[in-house]
Amino acid sequence: MKAMILAAGLGTRLRPLTERTPKPLLALAGKPMIGYHVEALVAAGVRELVINVSWLGDQIEQVLGDGSAFGARIAYSREPGTPLDTGGGIRRALPLLGTDPFLLVAGDIWTDYPLQRLAGIRLGPSSLGHLVLVPNPPQHAAGDFSLDATGRVGLAADARRCTYAGVALLSPALLDGWDEDVFPLREPLRRAAGAGRLGGELWSGDWEDVGTPERYEALNRRLLRQRAQAPA
Protein backbone atom coordinates (compact mmCIF):
# COMPACT_ATOMS: atom_id res chain seq x y z
CA MET A 1 0.00 0.00 0.00
CA LYS A 2 1.10 3.56 -0.75
CA ALA A 3 0.28 6.81 0.97
CA MET A 4 0.18 10.43 -0.11
CA ILE A 5 0.90 13.42 2.09
CA LEU A 6 -0.55 16.70 0.86
CA ALA A 7 2.18 19.33 1.25
CA ALA A 8 1.81 21.78 -1.64
CA GLY A 9 -0.38 24.48 -0.10
CA LEU A 10 0.65 28.12 0.10
CA GLY A 11 -0.12 28.30 3.83
CA THR A 12 -1.74 31.71 3.45
CA ARG A 13 -3.74 31.42 6.68
CA LEU A 14 -0.52 30.78 8.61
CA ARG A 15 1.35 33.84 7.41
CA PRO A 16 3.73 35.30 8.43
CA LEU A 17 4.99 31.91 9.69
CA THR A 18 4.93 30.48 6.17
CA GLU A 19 6.53 33.34 4.28
CA ARG A 20 9.91 31.56 4.34
CA THR A 21 8.99 28.12 5.62
CA PRO A 22 6.47 25.78 3.97
CA LYS A 23 3.61 24.89 6.27
CA PRO A 24 4.51 21.17 6.62
CA LEU A 25 7.96 22.11 7.95
CA LEU A 26 6.68 24.22 10.83
CA ALA A 27 8.05 22.64 13.99
CA LEU A 28 5.84 21.04 16.62
CA ALA A 29 7.75 20.28 19.81
CA GLY A 30 10.99 20.58 17.85
CA LYS A 31 10.07 18.33 14.91
CA PRO A 32 8.69 19.32 11.49
CA MET A 33 4.97 18.65 11.31
CA ILE A 34 5.36 16.46 8.23
CA GLY A 35 7.97 14.36 10.04
CA TYR A 36 5.30 13.08 12.43
CA HIS A 37 3.19 11.94 9.46
CA VAL A 38 6.09 10.15 7.77
CA GLU A 39 6.97 8.37 11.01
CA ALA A 40 3.35 7.40 11.68
CA LEU A 41 2.94 5.96 8.20
CA VAL A 42 6.14 3.94 8.45
CA ALA A 43 5.06 2.66 11.90
CA ALA A 44 1.79 1.56 10.26
CA GLY A 45 3.74 -0.46 7.71
CA VAL A 46 3.25 2.02 4.84
CA ARG A 47 6.66 2.86 3.41
CA GLU A 48 5.92 3.88 -0.18
CA LEU A 49 5.11 7.57 0.09
CA VAL A 50 4.16 10.26 -2.42
CA ILE A 51 4.40 13.90 -1.36
CA ASN A 52 3.18 16.76 -3.53
CA VAL A 53 5.19 19.97 -3.29
CA SER A 54 4.93 23.47 -4.67
CA TRP A 55 5.45 26.55 -2.48
CA LEU A 56 9.02 26.34 -1.10
CA GLY A 57 8.86 22.65 -1.93
CA ASP A 58 12.62 22.38 -2.32
CA GLN A 59 12.90 22.83 1.44
CA ILE A 60 10.64 19.82 2.03
CA GLU A 61 12.71 17.71 -0.34
CA GLN A 62 15.92 18.77 1.39
CA VAL A 63 14.59 17.82 4.83
CA LEU A 64 12.99 14.49 3.88
CA GLY A 65 15.22 13.45 1.01
CA ASP A 66 14.43 10.09 -0.50
CA GLY A 67 12.89 8.91 2.77
CA SER A 68 15.62 6.42 3.60
CA ALA A 69 16.39 8.15 6.91
CA PHE A 70 12.83 7.28 7.98
CA GLY A 71 12.77 3.77 6.55
CA ALA A 72 10.56 4.96 3.69
CA ARG A 73 10.79 5.58 -0.04
CA ILE A 74 9.52 9.01 -1.03
CA ALA A 75 8.53 10.13 -4.51
CA TYR A 76 7.69 13.79 -5.09
CA SER A 77 4.89 15.11 -7.25
CA ARG A 78 6.06 18.58 -8.18
CA GLU A 79 3.38 21.13 -8.98
CA PRO A 80 3.70 24.42 -10.87
CA GLY A 81 4.11 27.78 -9.17
CA THR A 82 0.39 27.90 -8.41
CA PRO A 83 -0.63 24.79 -6.44
CA LEU A 84 -3.37 22.58 -7.89
CA ASP A 85 -5.45 22.45 -4.69
CA THR A 86 -6.03 19.19 -2.86
CA GLY A 87 -8.02 17.39 -5.55
CA GLY A 88 -5.87 18.58 -8.42
CA GLY A 89 -2.73 17.62 -6.52
CA ILE A 90 -3.96 14.08 -6.01
CA ARG A 91 -5.02 13.80 -9.65
CA ARG A 92 -1.55 14.87 -10.81
CA ALA A 93 0.06 12.31 -8.47
CA LEU A 94 -2.06 9.33 -9.58
CA PRO A 95 0.66 7.94 -11.90
CA LEU A 96 2.92 7.70 -8.83
CA LEU A 97 0.19 6.23 -6.63
CA GLY A 98 -0.92 3.44 -8.97
CA THR A 99 -4.32 1.80 -9.25
CA ASP A 100 -4.81 0.44 -5.72
CA PRO A 101 -6.40 2.31 -2.80
CA PHE A 102 -3.98 4.57 -0.97
CA LEU A 103 -3.82 6.39 2.34
CA LEU A 104 -4.09 10.15 2.29
CA VAL A 105 -2.87 12.48 5.05
CA ALA A 106 -3.10 16.26 4.96
CA GLY A 107 0.23 17.83 5.85
CA ASP A 108 -1.33 20.56 8.00
CA ILE A 109 -3.09 18.51 10.67
CA TRP A 110 -2.06 16.97 13.96
CA THR A 111 -3.63 13.74 15.15
CA ASP A 112 -2.96 10.59 17.12
CA TYR A 113 -5.31 8.54 14.92
CA PRO A 114 -3.82 5.02 14.50
CA LEU A 115 -3.01 4.84 10.80
CA GLN A 116 -2.43 1.08 10.99
CA ARG A 117 -6.19 0.72 11.48
CA LEU A 118 -6.91 2.62 8.30
CA ALA A 119 -4.27 0.65 6.42
CA GLY A 120 -6.08 -2.56 7.39
CA ILE A 121 -9.42 -1.55 5.84
CA ARG A 122 -10.42 -3.15 2.56
CA LEU A 123 -12.81 -1.14 0.43
CA GLY A 124 -15.87 -2.92 -0.92
CA PRO A 125 -16.44 -3.14 -4.69
CA SER A 126 -18.72 -0.09 -4.73
CA SER A 127 -16.82 1.99 -2.18
CA LEU A 128 -14.64 4.91 -3.24
CA GLY A 129 -13.14 5.60 0.16
CA HIS A 130 -13.18 5.54 3.93
CA LEU A 131 -12.91 8.91 5.70
CA VAL A 132 -11.70 9.69 9.18
CA LEU A 133 -14.11 12.27 10.59
CA VAL A 134 -14.02 14.37 13.75
CA PRO A 135 -16.75 16.21 15.67
CA ASN A 136 -17.20 19.67 14.17
CA PRO A 137 -14.58 22.02 15.63
CA PRO A 138 -15.46 25.60 16.58
CA GLN A 139 -13.86 26.98 13.41
CA HIS A 140 -16.04 24.73 11.24
CA ALA A 141 -19.30 24.42 13.13
CA ALA A 142 -21.36 23.79 9.98
CA GLY A 143 -19.51 20.52 9.35
CA ASP A 144 -18.92 18.57 6.16
CA PHE A 145 -20.79 15.27 6.37
CA SER A 146 -23.30 13.16 8.20
CA LEU A 147 -22.40 9.66 9.40
CA ASP A 148 -25.06 7.01 9.98
CA ALA A 149 -25.00 4.00 12.28
CA THR A 150 -23.72 1.74 9.49
CA GLY A 151 -20.67 3.91 8.86
CA ARG A 152 -22.04 5.44 5.67
CA VAL A 153 -21.00 9.04 4.99
CA GLY A 154 -23.75 11.32 3.71
CA LEU A 155 -24.72 14.91 3.04
CA ALA A 156 -27.86 15.29 5.17
CA ALA A 157 -27.98 19.03 5.86
CA ASP A 158 -29.58 18.60 9.27
CA ALA A 159 -27.04 15.98 10.41
CA ARG A 160 -23.65 17.32 9.36
CA ARG A 161 -22.07 16.80 12.73
CA CYS A 162 -18.78 15.57 11.28
CA THR A 163 -15.80 17.32 9.72
CA TYR A 164 -13.35 15.59 7.40
CA ALA A 165 -10.13 15.17 9.38
CA GLY A 166 -7.74 15.19 6.42
CA VAL A 167 -7.05 11.46 6.77
CA ALA A 168 -8.58 8.87 4.46
CA LEU A 169 -8.26 5.66 2.51
CA LEU A 170 -9.19 6.47 -1.09
CA SER A 171 -9.68 4.61 -4.32
CA PRO A 172 -8.13 6.31 -7.36
CA ALA A 173 -11.54 5.77 -9.00
CA LEU A 174 -12.82 8.61 -6.80
CA LEU A 175 -11.40 10.98 -9.42
CA ASP A 176 -12.74 9.17 -12.49
CA GLY A 177 -14.15 11.70 -14.91
CA TRP A 178 -12.59 14.65 -13.14
CA ASP A 179 -10.78 16.58 -15.86
CA GLU A 180 -10.01 19.92 -14.19
CA ASP A 181 -6.41 20.63 -13.26
CA VAL A 182 -7.24 22.68 -10.15
CA PHE A 183 -10.01 21.64 -7.75
CA PRO A 184 -10.50 20.86 -4.05
CA LEU A 185 -10.84 17.29 -2.83
CA ARG A 186 -14.17 18.15 -1.21
CA GLU A 187 -15.87 18.17 -4.63
CA PRO A 188 -15.28 14.48 -5.53
CA LEU A 189 -15.85 13.55 -1.87
CA ARG A 190 -19.25 15.22 -1.91
CA ARG A 191 -20.12 13.53 -5.18
CA ALA A 192 -19.18 10.13 -3.76
CA ALA A 193 -21.04 10.78 -0.51
CA GLY A 194 -24.14 11.82 -2.42
CA ALA A 195 -24.00 8.53 -4.31
CA GLY A 196 -23.67 6.53 -1.08
CA ARG A 197 -20.17 5.37 -1.97
CA LEU A 198 -18.16 6.64 1.02
CA GLY A 199 -17.64 4.95 4.36
CA GLY A 200 -16.21 6.56 7.44
CA GLU A 201 -15.62 6.59 11.16
CA LEU A 202 -15.73 9.23 13.87
CA TRP A 203 -12.43 9.87 15.67
CA SER A 204 -12.72 11.44 19.10
CA GLY A 205 -9.02 11.39 19.93
CA ASP A 206 -6.43 14.11 19.45
CA TRP A 207 -6.86 16.16 16.28
CA GLU A 208 -6.12 19.72 15.28
CA ASP A 209 -6.33 21.65 12.05
CA VAL A 210 -3.12 23.68 12.22
CA GLY A 211 -4.65 26.43 10.12
CA THR A 212 -3.84 29.70 11.89
CA PRO A 213 -0.85 31.08 13.80
CA GLU A 214 -2.92 31.03 16.98
CA ARG A 215 -3.85 27.36 16.66
CA TYR A 216 -0.29 26.46 15.69
CA GLU A 217 1.20 28.25 18.69
CA ALA A 218 -1.36 26.74 21.08
CA LEU A 219 -0.69 23.22 19.79
CA ASN A 220 3.07 23.70 19.94
CA ARG A 221 2.88 24.88 23.54
CA ARG A 222 0.69 21.92 24.48
CA LEU A 223 3.05 19.39 22.90
CA LEU A 224 6.07 20.98 24.52
CA ARG A 225 4.34 20.73 27.92
CA GLN A 226 3.50 17.10 27.30
CA ARG A 227 7.10 16.35 26.34
CA ALA A 228 8.40 18.09 29.46
CA GLN A 229 5.99 16.14 31.68
CA ALA A 230 6.69 12.75 30.08
CA PRO A 231 8.67 10.26 32.19
CA ALA A 232 12.37 10.25 31.41
C-alpha positions in Angstrom: 0.0 0.0 0.0 1.1 3.6 -0.8 0.3 6.8 1.0 0.2 10.4 -0.1 0.9 13.4 2.1 -0.5 16.7 0.9 2.2 19.3 1.3 1.8 21.8 -1.6 -0.4 24.5 -0.1 0.7 28.1 0.1 -0.1 28.3 3.8 -1.7 31.7 3.4 -3.7 31.4 6.7 -0.5 30.8 8.6 1.4 33.8 7.4 3.7 35.3 8.4 5.0 31.9 9.7 4.9 30.5 6.2 6.5 33.3 4.3 9.9 31.6 4.3 9.0 28.1 5.6 6.5 25.8 4.0 3.6 24.9 6.3 4.5 21.2 6.6 8.0 22.1 8.0 6.7 24.2 10.8 8.0 22.6 14.0 5.8 21.0 16.6 7.8 20.3 19.8 11.0 20.6 17.9 10.1 18.3 14.9 8.7 19.3 11.5 5.0 18.6 11.3 5.4 16.5 8.2 8.0 14.4 10.0 5.3 13.1 12.4 3.2 11.9 9.5 6.1 10.1 7.8 7.0 8.4 11.0 3.3 7.4 11.7 2.9 6.0 8.2 6.1 3.9 8.5 5.1 2.7 11.9 1.8 1.6 10.3 3.7 -0.5 7.7 3.2 2.0 4.8 6.7 2.9 3.4 5.9 3.9 -0.2 5.1 7.6 0.1 4.2 10.3 -2.4 4.4 13.9 -1.4 3.2 16.8 -3.5 5.2 20.0 -3.3 4.9 23.5 -4.7 5.5 26.6 -2.5 9.0 26.3 -1.1 8.9 22.6 -1.9 12.6 22.4 -2.3 12.9 22.8 1.4 10.6 19.8 2.0 12.7 17.7 -0.3 15.9 18.8 1.4 14.6 17.8 4.8 13.0 14.5 3.9 15.2 13.5 1.0 14.4 10.1 -0.5 12.9 8.9 2.8 15.6 6.4 3.6 16.4 8.2 6.9 12.8 7.3 8.0 12.8 3.8 6.5 10.6 5.0 3.7 10.8 5.6 0.0 9.5 9.0 -1.0 8.5 10.1 -4.5 7.7 13.8 -5.1 4.9 15.1 -7.2 6.1 18.6 -8.2 3.4 21.1 -9.0 3.7 24.4 -10.9 4.1 27.8 -9.2 0.4 27.9 -8.4 -0.6 24.8 -6.4 -3.4 22.6 -7.9 -5.5 22.5 -4.7 -6.0 19.2 -2.9 -8.0 17.4 -5.6 -5.9 18.6 -8.4 -2.7 17.6 -6.5 -4.0 14.1 -6.0 -5.0 13.8 -9.6 -1.6 14.9 -10.8 0.1 12.3 -8.5 -2.1 9.3 -9.6 0.7 7.9 -11.9 2.9 7.7 -8.8 0.2 6.2 -6.6 -0.9 3.4 -9.0 -4.3 1.8 -9.3 -4.8 0.4 -5.7 -6.4 2.3 -2.8 -4.0 4.6 -1.0 -3.8 6.4 2.3 -4.1 10.2 2.3 -2.9 12.5 5.0 -3.1 16.3 5.0 0.2 17.8 5.8 -1.3 20.6 8.0 -3.1 18.5 10.7 -2.1 17.0 14.0 -3.6 13.7 15.1 -3.0 10.6 17.1 -5.3 8.5 14.9 -3.8 5.0 14.5 -3.0 4.8 10.8 -2.4 1.1 11.0 -6.2 0.7 11.5 -6.9 2.6 8.3 -4.3 0.6 6.4 -6.1 -2.6 7.4 -9.4 -1.5 5.8 -10.4 -3.1 2.6 -12.8 -1.1 0.4 -15.9 -2.9 -0.9 -16.4 -3.1 -4.7 -18.7 -0.1 -4.7 -16.8 2.0 -2.2 -14.6 4.9 -3.2 -13.1 5.6 0.2 -13.2 5.5 3.9 -12.9 8.9 5.7 -11.7 9.7 9.2 -14.1 12.3 10.6 -14.0 14.4 13.8 -16.7 16.2 15.7 -17.2 19.7 14.2 -14.6 22.0 15.6 -15.5 25.6 16.6 -13.9 27.0 13.4 -16.0 24.7 11.2 -19.3 24.4 13.1 -21.4 23.8 10.0 -19.5 20.5 9.3 -18.9 18.6 6.2 -20.8 15.3 6.4 -23.3 13.2 8.2 -22.4 9.7 9.4 -25.1 7.0 10.0 -25.0 4.0 12.3 -23.7 1.7 9.5 -20.7 3.9 8.9 -22.0 5.4 5.7 -21.0 9.0 5.0 -23.8 11.3 3.7 -24.7 14.9 3.0 -27.9 15.3 5.2 -28.0 19.0 5.9 -29.6 18.6 9.3 -27.0 16.0 10.4 -23.7 17.3 9.4 -22.1 16.8 12.7 -18.8 15.6 11.3 -15.8 17.3 9.7 -13.4 15.6 7.4 -10.1 15.2 9.4 -7.7 15.2 6.4 -7.1 11.5 6.8 -8.6 8.9 4.5 -8.3 5.7 2.5 -9.2 6.5 -1.1 -9.7 4.6 -4.3 -8.1 6.3 -7.4 -11.5 5.8 -9.0 -12.8 8.6 -6.8 -11.4 11.0 -9.4 -12.7 9.2 -12.5 -14.2 11.7 -14.9 -12.6 14.7 -13.1 -10.8 16.6 -15.9 -10.0 19.9 -14.2 -6.4 20.6 -13.3 -7.2 22.7 -10.2 -10.0 21.6 -7.7 -10.5 20.9 -4.1 -10.8 17.3 -2.8 -14.2 18.2 -1.2 -15.9 18.2 -4.6 -15.3 14.5 -5.5 -15.8 13.5 -1.9 -19.2 15.2 -1.9 -20.1 13.5 -5.2 -19.2 10.1 -3.8 -21.0 10.8 -0.5 -24.1 11.8 -2.4 -24.0 8.5 -4.3 -23.7 6.5 -1.1 -20.2 5.4 -2.0 -18.2 6.6 1.0 -17.6 5.0 4.4 -16.2 6.6 7.4 -15.6 6.6 11.2 -15.7 9.2 13.9 -12.4 9.9 15.7 -12.7 11.4 19.1 -9.0 11.4 19.9 -6.4 14.1 19.5 -6.9 16.2 16.3 -6.1 19.7 15.3 -6.3 21.7 12.0 -3.1 23.7 12.2 -4.6 26.4 10.1 -3.8 29.7 11.9 -0.8 31.1 13.8 -2.9 31.0 17.0 -3.9 27.4 16.7 -0.3 26.5 15.7 1.2 28.2 18.7 -1.4 26.7 21.1 -0.7 23.2 19.8 3.1 23.7 19.9 2.9 24.9 23.5 0.7 21.9 24.5 3.0 19.4 22.9 6.1 21.0 24.5 4.3 20.7 27.9 3.5 17.1 27.3 7.1 16.3 26.3 8.4 18.1 29.5 6.0 16.1 31.7 6.7 12.8 30.1 8.7 10.3 32.2 12.4 10.2 31.4 
